[in-house]
Amino acid sequence: MPVAEPATTSAVVRFGVFEVDLRAGELRKNGSKLKLAGQPFQVLTILLERPREVVTREELQKRLWPDTFVDVDHNLNTAINKIREVLGDAAENPRFVETLPRRGYRFVAPVVVGAGLVPALQGDSQRVRLQQQPNAGEAVRQPPLRSHWVLGLSVAAIIVIAALSYWLTRPLMQPKVSGYIRITNDGRAKSFRFDAFPVIVTDGLRLYFAEAANSGMRSTLNQASASGGETSPVPTPFEQNIELADIASNRSDLLLQTFVAGESEMPLWVLPALGGVHRRLGDVVGRDAAWSPNGQRIAYAKGHELYLCNADGTETRKLVAASGQVRWPRWSPRGSILRFTVGNPGGWTSIEEISADGGRPHALLPGWKGVHCCGNWSPDGEYYVFQSSFNWSTDIWALRERTDLFGKGNGKPVQLTAGPMDFRSPVSSVDGKRLFVIGEQRRGELVRFERKSGQFVPYLGGISAQDVDVSKDGEWVTYVSYPQGVLWRSRVDGSQRLQLSSLPTQAFLPRWSPDGKRIAFAALIPGRPSKIHVVAADGGSPEQLTSGNHYETDPNWSPDQNSLVFGGVPWLEGGAPGSTAIHMLDLKTRQVSTLSGSEGLYSPHWSPCGRYILAMSLDSPKLMLFDFSNHKWAELVSSPAAFPNWSHDGSYIYFNNPYIAEPAVYRVRINDRKLELVMSLSRQRLGWSIAGKWIGLTEDDSPLVLRDTGSEEIYALDWVH
């Protein structure tokens, strides 16, 4: 039987609850417009021309990209996936679009077309007419010459609109890492202290970076070839520790900071990388800095504020006061925008942006799920790469900037790395083809110092753990796994292990109650400041005891178990008001009070007898002792100290001194203030905790340390973008 010609059609096609308006270029569902444009809409239109027929991939290529070299498979797959997503279709059980492997696609749903929405006839020879036809009895007249001009202009306009539509809706190539090489292999840490954001800079041929030296207790400036090789020191005149900040646009001058223990703000120096006279940057002191692209200005952070000054340190002015501690300022390639990291008391770090001329800052990624910081632009300004941490795993992400005439950009960061190590501190090569990053795999070995042999031996089997505390009866230990930060307890021989917390909560610095039934600890949950918690030694749900927007740590029990003393974490808050004082929590009333005269102090430790509270000073390196018998503070030790611990009988305080030329563990006797060397740490590479290089004590007061057995090296990532 002959096949009838279809009825005259209009520019409307309907299938199911969907309707395609070809004139408007719209797809609707029950009259509501859906988001489908560009290539996906064009592919759908071609499939609707021939319902129930196979449209080959070659035909689609000729229709869509006749004279253009593109990745046809990728573009078609993307378009088909978008069509299915909008239509609610599935490749496994298609209701609309069917895939025929290695052939093409077929529209399988019934279609109605035309002014009267006439059902399309089925058959291999039948095609749906998706354009206006003249009426059957209408005479066809030869258009006048003017009509040809109008027609030509219309066609040209359609071509321009189609080209513009393609340009605006074309899928952007997703950046990705295509390979990597390891640049350094020296086994040395690339960060010196917990609150440092390590920086890598390059002059094109070489990389410059700071490294931990002297078993991780000091930092020095080093260099390596950008293609990999041996690490070598860069000569400097400084005896202090060094943090690298930036390299000038001339690729020869380095911007450095020098610091000693207890300093949160540091002087800035300019040092020629290839040798020459160094100079102080005026009277400027701050934390983290960056040169403008033209080399005329420097942005630097100081507490909660971002400042600008001339390249010689003159004409300093405040650009903005942020909501938290400002770190890692960076200029855009054109020098018109500054982005910087902000550490907020109510959470962790985020990236904000502000005009270099001033104004109001705004979040770069509002609502972003992860803690993010430490970004740099690609040399052409097309991408901004940064690090982001989620569930304690850190990776590199890329954000496409809006750089073309129409501000085209995808607006969403793309993940470039995905473990197994953490990646940090990204910076682009001079040609933009590589990203240099720090790759870190954290692992440690718990060891104790054996006085008789003078050697370190494994403790608890040498597990990767820190923040160890021994119960008063000497039978039990509690500790935190490294680097996961999970709280455990066990017998001192390692038996009867029990997990007491779980991720994403990170526990640190736990302490046994005197009766051995409870454990107090600080808990850090992503997006929130650390708070004091307590958990039963036999397990159960941890209970949060405190609230507020400040970080809290170092919980210690009173001998009668009725109170907890705790302090702040000032280096996470930039010395914010209220962040450095000693607080006492009444466990019966849940009231918190501040210990008299404790402003500027942190890390409290209650003596076993209950008479004293030991604390560290933020403004100068010393240990302070509060005596409840006279309610006065007195200086105990006037030298840099970290992680003080009372001996179990309360006669001594042990501490480490990590910031001197020969780092060591010392102890001071309470009754006569006599200071004694316990052991040297100069040959020990120690692991980091949230507060620095931890030490503890065993049940017999033998010092405990976490030996760092992980790796922290610089890698070059080849990336396509």
C-alpha positions as CSV (number, residue, x, y, z in Angstrom):
1,M,0.0,0.0,0.0
2,P,1.4,3.4,-0.9
3,V,2.6,5.6,1.9
4,A,0.7,8.8,2.3
5,E,2.5,12.1,2.4
6,P,2.3,13.8,5.9
7,A,0.1,16.7,6.6
8,T,1.5,20.2,6.4
9,T,3.7,20.8,9.4
10,S,4.5,23.7,11.7
11,A,7.6,24.3,13.8
12,V,6.1,22.4,16.8
13,V,6.7,18.7,17.5
14,R,5.2,16.8,20.5
15,F,6.0,13.5,22.1
16,G,4.5,12.5,25.4
17,V,4.3,15.4,27.8
18,F,7.1,17.2,25.9
19,E,6.9,19.8,23.1
20,V,9.6,21.1,20.9
21,D,9.2,24.6,19.5
22,L,11.7,25.0,16.7
23,R,11.1,28.6,16.0
24,A,11.7,29.6,19.7
25,G,14.4,26.9,20.1
26,E,12.7,25.6,23.2
27,L,11.9,22.3,24.8
28,R,8.8,22.4,27.1
29,K,7.2,20.0,29.5
30,N,3.5,20.5,30.2
31,G,4.0,24.1,29.0
32,S,7.1,24.8,31.2
33,K,10.4,25.6,29.5
34,L,13.3,23.2,30.2
35,K,17.0,23.9,29.9
36,L,18.2,22.4,26.7
37,A,20.1,24.4,24.2
38,G,23.1,24.4,21.8
39,Q,24.3,21.0,20.6
40,P,22.0,18.8,22.7
41,F,19.0,20.7,21.3
42,Q,20.4,20.4,17.7
43,V,20.9,16.6,18.1
44,L,17.3,16.2,19.4
45,T,16.0,18.1,16.5
46,I,17.8,15.9,14.0
47,L,16.5,12.7,15.7
48,L,13.0,14.1,15.6
49,E,13.2,14.5,11.9
50,R,13.3,10.8,11.5
51,P,11.5,9.1,14.4
52,R,12.0,5.3,14.7
53,E,15.0,5.5,12.2
54,V,18.6,5.1,12.9
55,V,20.6,8.3,12.6
56,T,24.3,7.4,12.3
57,R,27.1,9.2,14.1
58,E,28.5,10.0,10.6
59,E,25.3,11.8,9.6
60,L,25.3,13.7,12.9
61,Q,28.9,14.7,12.3
62,K,28.2,16.0,8.8
63,R,25.2,18.0,10.1
64,L,26.8,19.5,13.1
65,W,30.5,19.7,12.4
66,P,31.0,19.4,8.6
67,D,34.3,21.2,8.3
68,T,35.6,21.2,11.9
69,F,37.9,18.8,13.6
70,V,36.4,18.0,17.0
71,D,36.1,15.0,19.3
72,V,32.9,13.8,17.8
73,D,32.4,10.8,20.2
74,H,32.9,13.0,23.3
75,N,30.6,15.8,22.0
76,L,27.8,13.4,20.9
77,N,28.0,11.4,24.2
78,T,27.8,14.7,26.1
79,A,24.8,15.9,24.0
80,I,22.9,12.5,24.3
81,N,23.5,12.4,28.1
82,K,22.2,15.9,28.4
83,I,19.1,15.0,26.4
84,R,18.4,12.0,28.6
85,E,19.0,14.0,31.7
86,V,16.4,16.6,30.7
87,L,13.9,14.1,29.5
88,G,14.3,11.8,32.4
89,D,15.4,9.0,30.1
90,A,17.8,6.1,30.7
91,A,20.2,4.4,28.3
92,E,19.5,1.0,29.8
93,N,15.7,1.2,29.3
94,P,15.2,4.1,26.8
95,R,11.7,5.7,26.4
96,F,12.9,8.4,24.0
97,V,16.5,8.0,22.7
98,E,18.0,4.6,22.0
99,T,21.7,4.1,21.5
100,L,22.8,1.6,18.8
101,P,26.4,0.7,19.6
102,R,28.9,1.7,16.9
103,R,26.0,2.9,14.6
104,G,24.1,5.9,16.0
105,Y,20.9,6.8,17.8
106,R,17.2,6.4,17.2
107,F,14.2,8.3,18.6
108,V,11.8,5.6,19.7
109,A,8.8,7.4,21.2
110,P,5.6,8.3,19.1
111,V,5.8,11.8,17.6
112,V,3.0,14.2,16.5
113,V,3.8,17.2,14.3
114,G,2.3,20.0,12.4
115,A,-0.3,22.7,12.9
116,G,-2.9,20.1,13.9
117,L,-0.3,18.0,15.7
118,V,-0.8,15.1,13.2
119,P,0.9,11.8,14.3
120,A,4.0,11.2,12.2
121,L,3.7,8.1,9.9
122,Q,6.2,5.3,10.6
123,G,8.4,3.8,8.0
124,D,12.0,3.9,6.9
125,S,11.1,6.2,4.0
126,Q,9.1,8.7,6.0
127,R,10.6,11.8,7.5
128,V,8.9,14.4,9.7
129,R,9.0,17.8,8.1
130,L,10.2,20.2,10.7
131,Q,9.7,23.4,8.6
132,Q,6.9,25.5,7.2
133,Q,5.4,24.3,3.9
134,P,3.3,26.4,1.4
135,N,-0.4,25.5,1.3
136,A,-1.2,22.9,-1.4
137,G,-3.4,25.2,-3.6
138,E,-1.3,28.3,-3.1
139,A,0.4,29.7,-6.3
140,V,4.1,29.9,-6.1
141,R,5.3,33.4,-7.2
142,Q,8.7,34.5,-8.2
143,P,9.9,36.9,-5.4
144,P,11.1,40.3,-6.5
145,L,14.8,41.3,-6.4
146,R,14.3,43.0,-3.0
147,S,13.1,39.7,-1.5
148,H,16.4,38.1,-2.5
149,W,18.3,40.8,-0.5
150,V,15.9,40.3,2.5
151,L,16.4,36.5,2.2
152,G,20.1,36.9,2.0
153,L,20.3,39.1,5.1
154,S,18.0,36.7,6.9
155,V,20.2,33.8,6.1
156,A,23.3,35.7,7.2
157,A,21.5,36.7,10.4
158,I,20.6,33.1,11.1
159,I,24.2,32.0,10.5
160,V,25.5,34.7,12.9
161,I,22.9,33.7,15.5
162,A,23.7,30.0,15.1
163,A,27.4,30.7,15.4
164,L,26.9,32.9,18.4
165,S,24.6,30.3,20.0
166,Y,27.3,27.6,19.4
167,W,30.0,29.8,20.9
168,L,27.9,30.5,24.0
169,T,26.7,27.0,24.6
170,R,29.7,24.9,23.4
171,P,31.0,22.6,26.1
172,L,34.2,23.8,27.7
173,M,37.1,21.4,27.8
174,Q,37.6,20.2,31.4
175,P,41.1,20.7,32.7
176,K,42.8,17.5,33.8
177,V,46.2,16.2,34.9
178,S,47.8,14.0,32.2
179,G,51.0,13.0,34.1
180,Y,53.4,13.9,36.8
181,I,57.0,13.6,37.9
182,R,58.6,13.9,41.3
183,I,60.9,16.9,41.5
184,T,62.5,16.5,45.0
185,N,63.5,13.3,46.7
186,D,65.4,14.5,49.8
187,G,63.1,13.2,52.5
188,R,62.8,16.6,54.2
189,A,59.6,18.3,55.2
190,K,58.5,21.3,53.1
191,S,56.6,22.9,56.0
192,F,58.2,23.9,59.3
193,R,55.3,24.5,61.6
194,F,51.7,23.6,61.7
195,D,50.3,27.0,60.9
196,A,52.7,27.6,58.0
197,F,51.3,27.6,54.4
198,P,54.4,26.4,52.5
199,V,55.1,28.3,49.3
200,I,56.8,27.2,46.1
201,V,58.0,29.8,43.5
202,T,59.8,29.5,40.2
203,D,62.0,31.6,38.0
204,G,61.3,29.3,35.1
205,L,64.4,27.1,35.4
206,R,64.4,26.5,39.2
207,L,62.1,26.1,42.1
208,Y,62.6,27.8,45.4
209,F,61.1,26.7,48.7
210,A,61.7,26.5,52.4
211,E,62.6,23.1,54.0
212,A,62.9,21.8,57.5
213,A,66.4,21.3,58.6
214,N,68.2,20.0,61.7
215,S,65.8,17.1,62.1
216,G,62.8,19.3,61.3
217,M,63.5,21.9,64.0
218,R,64.6,24.7,61.7
219,S,63.8,25.9,58.3
220,T,66.2,27.0,55.5
221,L,65.8,28.2,51.9
222,N,66.5,25.7,49.2
223,Q,66.3,25.2,45.4
224,A,65.9,22.5,42.8
225,S,65.7,22.2,39.0
226,A,62.2,22.6,37.7
227,S,62.7,19.4,35.8
228,G,63.9,17.5,38.9
229,G,67.2,16.7,40.5
230,E,69.2,17.3,43.6
231,T,68.1,19.8,46.2
232,S,70.6,22.5,47.2
233,P,70.6,25.3,49.8
234,V,70.3,28.9,48.8
235,P,72.9,31.0,50.8
236,T,71.2,33.5,53.1
237,P,72.6,35.8,55.8
238,F,69.9,34.9,58.2
239,E,70.3,32.9,61.4
240,Q,66.5,32.8,62.0
241,N,64.0,30.4,60.5
242,I,62.9,31.3,57.0
243,E,59.5,31.3,55.3
244,L,59.3,32.0,51.6
245,A,56.6,34.4,50.5
246,D,56.9,35.2,46.8
247,I,59.2,35.9,43.8
248,A,59.2,39.2,41.9
249,S,58.0,39.5,38.3
250,N,61.7,40.0,37.3
251,R,62.2,36.3,38.4
252,S,65.3,37.2,40.4
253,D,64.2,38.7,43.7
254,L,62.8,36.6,46.5
255,L,60.5,37.9,49.2
256,L,61.2,36.2,52.6
257,Q,60.1,36.3,56.2
258,T,62.3,35.5,59.2
259,F,61.0,34.4,62.5
260,V,61.9,33.1,65.9
261,A,59.7,31.2,68.4
262,G,56.7,33.0,69.7
263,E,56.4,35.4,66.8
264,S,53.2,35.5,64.8
265,E,54.3,38.5,62.7
266,M,57.6,38.7,61.0
267,P,59.8,41.2,59.1
268,L,59.9,41.0,55.3
269,W,63.2,40.9,53.4
270,V,64.1,41.0,49.7
271,L,66.9,38.6,48.7
272,P,68.4,38.3,45.2
273,A,68.1,34.6,44.3
274,L,71.4,34.5,42.4
275,G,73.4,36.4,45.0
276,G,73.5,40.0,46.0
277,V,72.8,42.4,48.9
278,H,69.6,41.6,50.9
279,R,67.5,44.4,52.2
280,R,64.8,44.9,54.8
281,L,61.4,45.9,53.5
282,G,61.1,49.1,55.5
283,D,59.5,48.6,58.9
284,V,56.9,46.2,57.5
285,V,56.0,43.2,59.7
286,G,53.3,40.7,58.8
287,R,52.5,37.2,57.7
288,D,52.5,36.1,54.1
289,A,53.1,38.6,51.2
290,A,53.0,38.9,47.4
291,W,54.4,41.3,44.8
292,S,52.0,43.0,42.3
293,P,52.6,41.9,38.7
294,N,54.3,45.2,37.8
295,G,56.5,44.9,40.9
296,Q,55.5,48.3,42.3
297,R,53.4,47.2,45.2
298,I,53.3,44.5,47.8
299,A,50.3,43.0,49.6
300,Y,50.8,41.5,53.0
301,A,48.7,40.1,55.8
302,K,48.8,41.2,59.4
303,G,46.4,39.6,61.8
304,H,42.9,40.0,60.5
305,E,43.9,42.8,58.0
306,L,45.3,43.0,54.5
307,Y,47.7,45.8,53.8
308,L,49.4,47.3,50.7
309,C,52.7,49.1,50.5
310,N,55.2,50.3,47.9
311,A,57.9,47.9,46.8
312,D,60.4,49.6,49.2
313,G,58.0,49.2,52.2
314,T,56.9,52.9,52.2
315,E,53.3,54.3,52.1
316,T,51.6,51.4,53.9
317,R,47.8,51.4,54.0
318,K,45.2,49.1,55.1
319,L,43.1,47.6,52.3
320,V,40.5,45.6,54.3
321,A,39.8,44.1,57.7
322,A,38.5,40.6,57.3
323,S,36.4,38.4,59.6
324,G,39.3,36.2,60.5
325,Q,43.0,35.8,60.2
326,V,44.3,36.8,56.7
327,R,46.8,34.6,54.9
328,W,48.2,33.9,51.4
329,P,47.4,37.1,49.5
330,R,47.8,36.8,45.7
331,W,47.4,39.3,42.8
332,S,45.6,38.5,39.6
333,P,47.9,38.6,36.4
334,R,46.5,42.1,35.5
335,G,47.0,43.3,39.1
336,S,43.3,44.4,39.4
337,I,42.2,41.8,41.9
338,L,43.5,40.3,45.2
339,R,42.5,37.0,46.6
340,F,43.4,35.9,50.0
341,T,42.7,33.1,52.5
342,V,40.7,33.9,55.7
343,G,40.7,31.7,58.8
344,N,37.4,32.2,60.5
345,P,36.8,31.5,64.2
346,G,33.5,29.7,63.4
347,G,35.1,27.4,60.8
348,W,38.2,26.9,58.8
349,T,39.8,28.6,55.9
350,S,38.1,30.1,52.8
351,I,39.1,32.3,49.9
352,E,37.9,35.8,49.5
353,E,38.5,38.4,46.8
354,I,38.7,42.2,46.7
355,S,39.5,44.9,44.1
356,A,43.1,46.1,44.4
357,D,41.7,49.6,44.7
358,G,39.7,48.6,47.8
359,G,36.0,48.0,48.4
360,R,34.1,45.2,50.0
361,P,35.5,41.6,49.8
362,H,33.3,38.7,48.9
363,A,33.7,34.9,49.1
364,L,35.1,33.3,46.0
365,L,33.2,30.1,46.4
366,P,30.1,30.7,48.7
367,G,28.7,27.5,50.0
368,W,31.7,25.4,49.0
369,K,31.7,22.1,50.8
370,G,35.4,21.9,51.6
371,V,37.9,23.9,53.5
372,H,39.8,25.8,50.8
373,C,42.9,28.0,50.6
374,C,46.2,28.9,49.0
375,G,45.4,29.6,45.4
376,N,47.4,31.0,42.4
377,W,46.4,32.1,38.9
378,S,47.7,30.5,35.8
379,P,50.0,33.0,33.9
380,D,47.3,33.8,31.3
381,G,44.7,34.4,34.0
382,E,42.4,31.7,32.5
383,Y,42.4,29.5,35.6
384,Y,42.7,29.8,39.4
385,V,44.1,26.7,41.1
386,F,43.8,26.1,44.8
387,Q,43.8,23.4,47.4
388,S,40.7,22.1,49.2
389,S,40.3,19.7,52.1
390,F,37.3,17.5,52.6
391,N,37.1,14.8,55.3
392,W,40.8,15.5,56.0
393,S,41.9,14.7,52.5
394,T,43.5,17.6,50.5
395,D,43.5,17.9,46.7
396,I,44.1,20.5,44.0
397,W,41.2,22.1,42.2
398,A,41.0,24.5,39.2
399,L,38.4,27.3,38.7
400,R,38.0,28.7,35.2
401,E,37.9,32.4,35.2
402,R,35.5,34.5,33.1
403,T,38.0,35.7,30.6
404,D,36.3,36.2,27.2
405,L,33.9,38.8,25.7
406,F,30.8,37.2,27.2
407,G,32.4,36.3,30.5
408,K,32.2,32.6,29.6
409,G,33.3,30.3,32.4
410,N,31.9,27.2,34.0
411,G,31.6,28.7,37.4
412,K,32.3,25.4,39.1
413,P,35.8,24.2,40.3
414,V,37.1,21.0,38.7
415,Q,39.1,18.5,40.8
416,L,42.5,17.8,39.4
417,T,43.9,15.3,41.9
418,A,42.4,12.5,43.9
419,G,44.9,10.9,46.2
420,P,46.4,8.7,47.4
421,M,48.5,11.4,48.9
422,D,47.5,15.0,49.9
423,F,48.4,17.7,47.5
424,R,49.0,21.4,48.6
425,S,50.3,24.8,47.6
426,P,49.8,24.7,43.8
427,V,51.7,27.2,41.6
428,S,51.9,27.3,37.8
429,S,55.1,27.0,35.7
430,V,56.1,30.1,33.8
431,D,54.7,28.7,30.5
432,G,51.5,27.5,32.2
433,K,51.9,23.8,31.2
434,R,52.7,22.4,34.6
435,L,51.6,22.8,38.2
436,F,54.1,22.5,40.9
437,V,52.6,21.1,44.2
438,I,53.6,19.6,47.5
439,G,52.6,15.9,47.8
440,E,52.4,14.6,51.3
441,Q,51.9,11.1,52.7
442,R,51.7,11.2,56.4
443,R,52.8,8.3,58.6
444,G,54.6,8.1,61.9
445,E,56.1,5.6,64.4
446,L,55.4,6.0,68.2
447,V,58.7,5.6,70.1
448,R,59.8,6.1,73.7
449,F,63.3,7.1,74.9
450,E,65.0,4.4,76.9
451,R,67.3,6.0,79.4
452,K,69.6,3.0,79.9
453,S,70.5,2.6,76.3
454,G,70.0,6.2,75.3
455,Q,68.0,4.9,72.3
456,F,64.4,5.2,71.0
457,V,62.4,2.0,71.0
458,P,58.8,1.3,69.7
459,Y,56.0,2.0,72.1
460,L,52.6,0.2,71.6
461,G,54.3,-1.7,68.8
462,G,55.4,1.5,67.0
463,I,51.9,2.4,65.9
464,S,51.3,5.6,64.0
465,A,49.8,7.6,66.9
466,Q,50.4,10.6,69.1
467,D,48.8,12.6,71.9
468,V,49.3,9.7,74.3
469,D,48.1,10.0,77.9
470,V,48.5,7.3,80.6
471,S,45.8,6.7,83.2
472,K,46.6,7.5,86.8
473,D,46.9,3.8,87.8
474,G,49.4,3.2,84.9
475,E,47.3,0.4,83.4
476,W,45.6,2.2,80.4
477,V,46.6,4.6,77.6
478,T,44.5,6.8,75.3
479,Y,45.9,8.1,72.1
480,V,45.0,9.6,68.7
481,S,45.8,7.8,65.5
482,Y,48.0,9.7,63.1
483,P,47.1,11.3,60.7
484,Q,43.4,10.3,60.9
485,G,42.8,11.9,64.3
486,V,40.7,9.0,65.7
487,L,40.6,8.6,69.5
488,W,41.4,5.1,70.9
489,R,42.1,3.6,74.3
490,S,43.9,0.3,75.2
491,R,46.0,-1.4,77.9
492,V,49.6,-0.2,78.1
493,D,50.6,-3.4,76.3
494,G,48.3,-2.6,73.4
495,S,45.6,-5.1,74.2
496,Q,41.9,-4.4,74.6
497,R,41.9,-1.6,72.0
498,L,38.6,0.4,71.7
499,Q,37.8,3.1,69.2
500,L,36.1,6.1,70.9
501,S,35.6,8.6,68.1
502,S,35.1,8.5,64.3
503,L,35.7,10.7,61.3
504,P,35.1,13.4,60.2
505,T,35.6,14.4,63.8
506,Q,39.3,14.8,64.6
507,A,40.4,14.3,68.2
508,F,43.5,15.7,69.9
509,L,45.1,16.0,73.3
510,P,43.0,13.5,75.3
511,R,43.3,13.3,79.1
512,W,42.2,10.6,81.5
513,S,40.0,11.5,84.4
514,P,41.6,10.7,87.8
515,D,39.3,7.7,88.4
516,G,40.0,6.3,84.9
517,K,36.3,6.3,83.8
518,R,36.2,9.2,81.4
519,I,38.4,10.8,78.8
520,A,38.3,14.6,78.0
521,F,39.6,15.7,74.6
522,A,39.4,18.5,72.0
523,A,37.4,17.7,68.9
524,L,37.6,19.4,65.6
525,I,34.7,19.0,63.1
526,P,35.1,20.5,59.6
527,G,33.5,23.9,59.4
528,R,33.5,24.4,63.1
529,P,36.0,25.5,65.8
530,S,37.4,22.8,68.1
531,K,35.5,22.2,71.3
532,I,36.0,20.3,74.5
533,H,34.3,16.9,74.6
534,V,34.2,14.0,77.1
535,V,33.6,10.3,76.4
536,A,33.3,7.2,78.7
537,A,36.4,5.0,78.7
538,D,34.2,2.0,77.9
539,G,32.8,3.7,74.8
540,G,29.7,5.6,73.8
541,S,28.8,8.9,72.2
542,P,31.1,11.8,73.0
543,E,29.5,14.7,74.7
544,Q,30.3,18.3,73.8
545,L,30.8,20.4,76.9
546,T,31.5,23.9,75.6
547,S,30.1,26.2,72.9
548,G,31.0,29.5,71.2
549,N,33.1,30.6,68.2
550,H,36.6,30.3,69.6
551,Y,38.9,27.3,69.2
552,E,39.5,25.3,72.5
553,T,42.0,22.7,73.4
554,D,44.2,21.2,76.2
555,P,41.5,19.9,78.5
556,N,42.9,18.9,81.9
557,W,41.1,17.5,84.9
558,S,41.1,18.9,88.4
559,P,42.2,16.2,91.0
560,D,38.6,16.1,92.4
561,Q,37.2,15.6,88.9
562,N,34.7,18.5,89.4
563,S,36.4,20.9,86.9
564,L,38.2,21.0,83.6
565,V,40.7,23.6,82.7
566,F,41.3,24.4,79.0
567,G,42.8,27.0,76.7
568,G,42.6,28.4,73.2
569,V,44.4,27.8,69.9
570,P,45.7,31.3,69.1
571,W,47.6,30.4,66.0
572,L,44.3,29.3,64.3
573,E,42.7,32.7,65.1
574,G,45.5,35.1,64.5
575,G,45.5,36.3,68.1
576,A,41.8,37.2,68.1
577,P,40.5,38.9,71.3
578,G,39.5,36.2,73.8
579,S,41.4,33.4,72.0
580,T,44.3,33.4,74.5
581,A,43.2,32.9,78.1
582,I,42.9,30.0,80.6
583,H,39.3,28.9,81.2
584,M,37.8,26.7,83.9
585,L,34.6,24.6,83.3
586,D,32.5,23.6,86.3
587,L,31.3,20.1,85.3
588,K,28.3,20.3,87.7
589,T,26.9,23.7,86.7
590,R,28.5,23.9,83.2
591,Q,29.6,27.4,83.9
592,V,32.8,28.7,82.4
593,S,35.1,31.2,84.1
594,T,38.4,32.8,83.2
595,L,41.4,32.3,85.5
596,S,42.6,35.6,86.9
597,G,45.7,37.1,85.1
598,S,45.7,34.4,82.3
599,E,45.2,36.7,79.3
600,G,47.8,35.9,76.7
601,L,48.3,32.4,78.1
602,Y,47.3,29.0,76.6
603,S,47.9,25.2,76.9
604,P,47.1,24.8,80.6
605,H,48.1,21.7,82.6
606,W,46.8,21.0,86.2
607,S,49.3,19.5,88.6
608,P,48.5,16.1,90.0
609,C,48.3,17.6,93.5
610,G,45.9,20.4,92.4
611,R,48.0,23.3,93.7
612,Y,49.4,24.5,90.3
613,I,48.3,25.2,86.8
614,L,51.0,25.4,84.2
615,A,50.5,27.5,81.0
616,M,52.5,28.8,78.0
617,S,52.8,32.4,77.1
618,L,51.9,33.7,73.6
619,D,53.8,37.0,73.6
620,S,57.2,35.5,74.7
621,P,58.7,32.1,74.9
622,K,58.3,31.1,78.6
623,L,56.4,28.8,80.9
624,M,54.1,30.3,83.6
625,L,52.9,28.7,86.8
626,F,49.7,29.7,88.7
627,D,49.8,28.9,92.4
628,F,46.3,28.5,94.0
629,S,47.8,29.1,97.4
630,N,48.4,32.8,96.6
631,H,46.4,33.2,93.3
632,K,49.5,34.5,91.5
633,W,51.3,33.7,88.3
634,A,55.1,33.3,88.3
635,E,57.6,32.6,85.6
636,L,58.9,29.1,85.6
637,V,61.1,28.8,82.5
638,S,62.3,31.7,80.3
639,S,63.1,29.9,77.1
640,P,61.1,28.5,74.2
641,A,59.0,25.5,75.2
642,A,56.3,23.3,73.8
643,F,54.1,20.5,75.0
644,P,54.8,20.6,78.7
645,N,53.8,17.6,80.8
646,W,53.7,17.0,84.5
647,S,55.6,14.0,85.8
648,H,53.2,11.5,87.4
649,D,54.3,12.5,90.9
650,G,54.1,16.2,90.1
651,S,57.8,16.9,90.9
652,Y,58.9,17.8,87.4
653,I,57.6,19.4,84.2
654,Y,58.9,17.9,80.9
655,F,58.9,19.9,77.7
656,N,60.6,20.1,74.4
657,N,62.5,23.1,73.0
658,P,62.1,22.8,69.2
659,Y,63.3,26.2,68.1
660,I,66.9,26.2,69.1
661,A,70.0,25.0,67.3
662,E,70.1,21.8,69.3
663,P,66.5,20.8,70.0
664,A,66.0,18.7,73.0
665,V,63.7,17.5,75.8
666,Y,64.2,19.2,79.2
667,R,62.7,18.9,82.6
668,V,62.4,21.5,85.3
669,R,62.1,20.7,89.0
670,I,59.2,22.5,90.7
671,N,60.7,23.0,94.2
672,D,64.0,24.7,93.1
673,R,63.5,25.5,89.3
674,K,66.5,23.4,88.4
675,L,66.6,22.8,84.6
676,E,68.0,19.4,83.3
677,L,68.6,18.1,79.8
678,V,66.8,14.8,79.3
679,M,67.6,13.9,75.7
680,S,68.6,15.4,72.4
681,L,66.2,15.6,69.5
682,S,68.7,16.8,66.9
683,R,68.7,13.5,65.0
684,Q,65.0,12.8,65.3
685,R,62.6,13.9,62.5
686,L,59.3,14.4,64.4
687,G,55.8,14.3,63.1
688,W,53.4,17.3,63.3
689,S,50.3,17.6,65.4
690,I,47.8,20.4,65.3
691,A,49.9,22.3,67.8
692,G,53.4,21.4,66.7
693,K,55.9,18.6,67.3
694,W,54.3,16.6,70.1
695,I,56.0,14.9,73.1
696,G,54.4,12.9,75.9
697,L,55.3,10.7,78.8
698,T,54.9,6.9,79.4
699,E,53.8,5.4,82.7
700,D,57.4,5.6,84.1
701,D,57.9,9.2,82.7
702,S,60.0,8.1,79.7
703,P,59.6,10.7,76.9
704,L,57.4,9.7,74.0
705,V,57.7,11.2,70.5
706,L,56.2,10.5,67.1
707,R,58.9,9.7,64.6
708,D,58.0,11.0,61.2
709,T,58.2,8.1,58.6
710,G,56.1,9.8,55.9
711,S,57.1,11.8,52.9
712,E,56.7,15.4,51.7
713,E,58.1,16.1,48.3
714,I,57.5,18.5,45.4
715,Y,55.8,17.2,42.3
716,A,55.2,18.6,38.8
717,L,51.8,17.9,37.3
718,D,51.3,18.1,33.6
719,W,47.9,19.5,33.0
720,V,45.7,20.0,29.9
721,H,43.5,23.0,30.0
